[in-house]
Amino acid sequence: MAITKSQRYEMHSVLRKKLGVTTANTLVEHLPPSGWSEVATKTDIRFLEERLTTKIATTMATQNKWMAGLFASQVAALIVALAR
């Protein structure tokens, strides 16, 4: 559950009264601006890394096949041209 700006301000006001300005500021600064539900975890990042690695590997393999085919057709055309 994300807190609203007014809730955040109210919490900060109470903390300033109870803990002092410096400690209240430090505590509030450690809160994410949009709520904890928006913070990525290490697991989220690892999962994204695995997906990107797989996608890049698949794309590279496809491009390598196309390049090999293109190269082979160019070599064949060159051989035919030289044979004439």
N, C-alpha and C positions, 0 to 999 in steps of 0.2 A: 504494500500500500504506500503510495507516494504521498508525502505531506504537501499541503499547500503553502504558499508564501506566507499567508497570515498565520498558519499554525507554526511555521518555522520561526517567524518573528516573535510570536507569543512564547514559544519555548526558549528562545534566546533571552527574552526579557526576564523570564523566571530564573534562568540560569545565572544571569548577571546579578540578580538580587541575592541568590543563594550562594554562588561560588565566586563572584567577582567578575569584573569585565574581562580580564586577560584569560582566565580559565574558560569562561563562557564562549569567548571568541574562538579559542582553540578547539573546544568541543564542536561547535557549530561548523567550523571550517573543515572538520573531518567528515562531515556528512556529505554524501553525493548530492548534487544539485537537483536531480530528478528522481531520487529514490533508489533504494537498493535493488529493485527489480530491473533496473537499467544497467547495472554493473555486470560486466562480463567476468566469468570465473576462469580459472586456469583450464578447467575441463572444457568450457566453451571454446577457448582459444585453441586447445589441442584438437578438438573436433573440427574446427574450421581449418586448421593447418592440414589435417588429414584429407579433408575434402578438396582443398586447393592443390595439394600435392598430387592427388589422384587425377584431378582435372587437368593439371599441367602435364603430367606424364602421358595421359591419353591424347591430349592435343599434340604434344611433341611427337608421339608415335605416329599419329595420322599425318602430320606434316612431313616426317621422315619418309613415309611410304610414298607420298606424292612427289617429294623431291627425288627419290630414287627412281621412280617411274619417269619423271621428266628428264633426269640425267640419262637414263637408259635410252629413251627415245631420241635424245640429242646425239648420243654416241652412235646409235644405229643410223641416223640421218647422215652423220659425218662419214661413217664407213661407206654408205651407199654413194655419197657424193665423191669420195676419194676413189671408189672402184670404177667410176666412169672414165 
